[in-house]
Amino acid sequence: MPAAKKKTTTEKGLIDLFEHGLKDMYYAEKQIYKALPKIIKAASDADLKAGLTAHREETATQISRLEEIFGMMGKKPQAVKCEAIDGILKEGDGLLEDFGSTPAGDAAIVFSCQAVEHYEITRYGSMKTYAAELGHDDIASLLNETLSEEKNADTTLSKVALSRVNFAAGATA
C-alpha cells in the first residue's frame, strides 16, 4: 500500500505518472538489453538460447518504440533509474552465480527472466491503459505491441521450462 501522500508544490496527475513510466521503462529496457548477452552465454539449452537471442532483438525494437513514443509526446527520450529492474537483474546475477554451472542453471535463467517479463507485463499493461485514458490511442497501440511481445516471451520461457529445462534440472513430475 502507498505511504502517506507527500505534499508537493504542484499536484501530479495521470500524465505525470505515465511520463514517469515511460522514463522508467526506457531505463529498464536498456538495462535488460545490456544484461541479456551474459544470460544468453550462460544458457545451455539451444531453444532457450535462441529465444533469449530473439528477445534481445525485440528489446532493441522496444527501446526504439519507446523513443518513438517520447517523440509523439514532444519529449526527448529520457531514462529514470528503475530500482525494481536493477533489483530483479541483480537477483538474476546471483542465481547465475549460484546455479549457472549446475543442472538447474537453465531453470534458474528461466526463473530470472520470467521475473523480468512479469515486471514488464505489469508496467506496459498499466501504461497502455493510461495512454488510452489520456486519449493517446496511437501510443496505446504501440504499447500494446510491446505488451504482446512481453507476454509471448513469457509464454516461450514457460514452454522451454516445461518441455525440457525443468526435467533436466531434476524435476520428477
N, C-alpha and C positions, 0 to 999 in steps of 0.2 A: 504494500500500500504506500502511496506517496506520503512524504513527510509534510509537515505543516507548510503551507504556502508562504514563500518568501515575498516580502514586499519589494516591488520593483518600481522604478520611476515611470515606466511605461508598461501597460498591460500587454501581454503577448497573446496572440491568437493562433488559430489553426495554421495559418500561412507560415507563421514563425516556426511552429513545430515541424511543418512539412519541410521548410528550408533547412532546419537543423538535421532532419532525417536524410535529406539529400547529401549534406556535408558528411554526416556520419557514415553513410553507405559508400560514399566516394572514397573515404579513408579505408573503410573495411575492405572494399573490393581490391584496392591497391595492395593492401597487406596480404590478402588471400592470394593474389596473383604472385607476389614475391615468395610466399610460403610454399606454393604448390610444387616447384621443381624438387625440393628436398623430399617432399612426400612421395612424389612420383618415383624418384630414385629409390626410395626405401621399399616401395611396393614390390612384391614378388609375383603376385597373380597377374597374368597377362591382361585379362579383361579389366581388372582394377586399374592397372597402369594405363590402359587405353582410355578408360572412362575418365580418369583424372586428367590425362593429357587433353582430351577433348573439352573437358570442363574448363581447363586453363584458357583455352582459346575462346570459349564462351565468356569467361571472366573479362578478357580483354575487350570483347564486344560490349559487355555490360558497363565497363568503365567508359567506353565511348558513348554509350547510350545515356549515361548519367551526365556526361559533358554536353550532349545534345539537349538534355532537359534543362540544365543550367542556362544554356543559350536561349532556349524557348522562353525562359522566365526573365531574360535580360540580365542574367547574373554571370559572373566569372566563376568557373569551376573552383571550388574551394573545399578543402577537407578539414574536418574537425576530429581530433583524436577520439577514437571509439574504444573505451576501456573494455567493453564487452568482447569485441572481436580479439583484442590483444590478449585477454584472459583465455579465451577459447583456444587461440593459436598457441599460447604458452603451455596450456594443458596438453595440447596435441604433441608439442615438442617433448614434453615429459613422458608421454605414453610411448612415443617413438624410442626414446632412450631406454625405457623400461621393457618394452616388448618387441622392439624392432628386429632383433635377431632371433626371436623365438617363433614357434609355430603360430602363436597368436598375433604376430606382427601385422599381418594384413587385416585381421579383425580389429586391431587397435586403430589402424588407419581408417577403416570404415566408421568405427565408433567416433573418432575425432572429426572426420569430415561430415558426418551427419549432424554433429553439434553445430558446425558452421552452417550447413544447409538450413537447419531449422531456425537458426537466428536470422538468416537472410529471408526465409519464407515469412517469418513474422513481420519483419521490417518492411519488406516490399508489399506485403498484403495491406498493412496499415497505410503506407504511403500511397498506394493505388487508390484506396478509399478516400484519403484526404484530397488527392488530386481531383477525383470525381466530385467530391463535395464542394471543392473550391471552384468548380466549373472548368477545370483543365482536362477535358476528356481526351485530348490528344496526348497529354502527358500520362494520364491514367492508362491509356492503351500501351504506351511504351513500357511503363512499369509492369503491366500485366505480362508483356513478353518476357521480361526478366523473371517475374514470379513463376511463370510456366517453366522456364529453363531451370530454376532452382528446384522446383518440385520434381522435374524429370531427373535431375542429378540425384536427388534423394532416393527416388524410385530405383534408379540404376544401382546405387550403392546397396540398397536392400536386396536387390536381385543377386548381385555378386556375393553378398554375405550369405544369403540363404542357399545359393546353388553350390558353393564350394568353400568359401573362406572360413565360415564358422566351423564347418566339418573339419577342415584342415587344422583348425586351432584346437580341436579336441572335443567338439560337440558330439554328443552321443544320441541326441534325439532326431 
